[in-house]
Amino acid sequence: MKTLILGAGYAGLAAATKLKPTSDLEVVLVEQNPYHTFETRLHEAAAHNTQVTLPIEPLLRGTGVDLKLARIQEVDLDKQTVTTKDGETLSYDTLVIGLGSVTNFYRIPGLAENASELKSIEDAEEIFDWINRAHQADYTGSRNVIVGGAGLTGVELVTELAQRTELLSRRRGVPKLEIYLVEAGPKILPVLEEGLRKSAEKTLEGYGIHILVGHRLMKATENSVTVQPAEGEAREIEAGKIIWTGGIQAQDIVKGEKLQRGPANRIVVDATLRVPEYPNVFVIGDMALAQGKEGKPVPTTAQHAGQQGRLTGKNLMRLVRGEALQPYEPSSLGEFVSLGGLMAVGWMKLPWNQKLAMSGGLAHVMKRASEWRWRASIQ
Ligand SMILES: Cc1cc2nc3c(=O)[nH]c(=O)nc-3n(C[C@H](O)[C@H](O)[C@H](O)COP(=O)(O)OP(=O)(O)OC[C@H]3O[C@@H](n4cnc5c(N)ncnc54)[C@H](O)[C@@H]3O)c2cc1C
């Protein structure tokens, strides 16, 4: 069975590392980078230049999977082909698509042109370089950083930036950055329950971050954003750096006449994570619109991408052995949001569907533990 796994993110890499060399299974993992990116730690790379990548090749030892480095241009499910940027056409019997998501700028005027994103190591490096420049004594531009979107990514980023500017301004004797967190919704971190959210909000206020909830980002230029509060006049804020973390959508390089897509362009999959109209195609991770028990869309998180990848790896082995595939049963083991340095808030799942809420150092340890678990699962 000639199998292609597209993307070595949380989903694709989890699938590949669950495989074992088997005579009837020939697997190639196609990925644009020779490394896996710990996307959940990109905010640390952006603020502190932390190493957040791992070479893929050694992780595939003992799996029988070959790595092909290529940028995928198009996937055509009707022709059963994958075309790379270099013009190469790959064919498959079975396909696993885990190419992740891209930033959704929601067509806000000027935003795509003027805002940085935080989706790749290059994005993180670009932000890191700007922070360094903005802390030079001869820097003359605005030291305002505007981060749009107060979900997980936005909140984790502003808290790391706050810690970084504190350190650099003390060390170099220059003014600190003024950090604005702009959110159209009424609260930050809507995924968290009220108590934890309040605790996170207090930490942000302690850092001196300007929290503008209920403010819609209307427009961006090279050096400003315009925000519209729920009530009152729109206002323009000067910006040295604009970073948009306010939305994602699935990659749009998969074509198929019968393909069904849901919100944020996610591809509809069945209980075994296969595309109903193309049963030889699995879609996993941020690209997939998988459903939980009550028919609710599974969140786009690394935790769920990893679960889907591991299941799909095992299901590929079952396919080769002619066994029935196991369905996907999503489970949330907890959720932790880092708030800079050794601070975090979150909850972990206890038996009988109970949740244990935590904040401070212990939550930070739990957040780190989930990352170590991920590393251990692919090594
Ligand atoms: C800053 C930040 C913080 C986050 N924090 C958390 C968190 O704390 N907890 C959590 O659960 N989730 C978090 N997330 C979300 C999480 O990272 C994603 O849900 C997860 O990465 C999705 O996994 P995936 O495998 O679908 O995609 P990805 O991990 O994005 O992997 C996609 C892979 O496909 C490759 N690829 C893409 N396009 C192409 C192409 N055209 N050709 C070849 N290769 C390609 C990419 O290089 C990448 O390796 C965070 C995200 C960000 C950005």
The ligand as a Gaussian input file, in Angstrom:
#p B3LYP/6-31G(d) Opt

LIG

0 1
 C        1.945000      30.322000      19.243000
 C        0.964000      29.153000      19.325000
 C        0.671000      28.594000      20.555000
 C       -0.180000      27.476000      20.625000
 N       -0.387000      26.936000      21.870000
 C       -1.108000      25.793000      21.944000
 C       -1.234000      25.136000      23.204000
 O       -0.754000      25.618000      24.233000
 N       -1.938000      23.962000      23.245000
 C       -2.478000      23.395000      22.109000
 O       -3.046000      22.306000      22.201000
 N       -2.385000      24.007000      20.906000
 C       -1.712000      25.187000      20.787000
 N       -1.565000      25.786000      19.562000
 C       -2.243000      25.200000      18.382000
 C       -1.423000      24.030000      17.815000
 O       -0.089000      24.425000      17.604000
 C       -2.057000      23.526000      16.507000
 O       -3.399000      23.162000      16.769000
 C       -1.268000      22.324000      15.986000
 O        0.032000      22.734000      15.589000
 C       -1.993000      21.669000      14.801000
 O       -1.258000      20.538000      14.397000
 P       -1.234000      20.080000      12.863000
 O       -0.410000      18.846000      12.813000
 O       -2.602000      20.054000      12.313000
 O       -0.492000      21.262000      12.092000
 P        0.999000      21.801000      12.291000
 O        1.552000      21.450000      13.616000
 O        0.923000      23.245000      11.920000
 O        1.817000      21.010000      11.176000
 C        1.620000      21.194000       9.804000
 C        2.907000      20.728000       9.114000
 O        2.692000      20.765000       7.707000
 C        3.806000      21.382000       7.088000
 N        3.314000      22.026000       5.877000
 C        2.354000      22.968000       5.803000
 N        2.150000      23.315000       4.526000
 C        3.002000      22.592000       3.794000
 C        3.252000      22.498000       2.393000
 N        2.578000      23.245000       1.507000
 N        4.189000      21.621000       1.963000
 C        4.861000      20.850000       2.849000
 N        4.672000      20.893000       4.181000
 C        3.742000      21.758000       4.644000
 C        4.315000      22.381000       8.113000
 O        5.674000      22.714000       7.863000
 C        4.102000      21.617000       9.412000
 O        5.212000      20.833000       9.738000
 C       -0.762000      26.924000      19.450000
 C       -0.479000      27.511000      18.205000
 C        0.374000      28.601000      18.127000
 C        0.673000      29.197000      16.765000

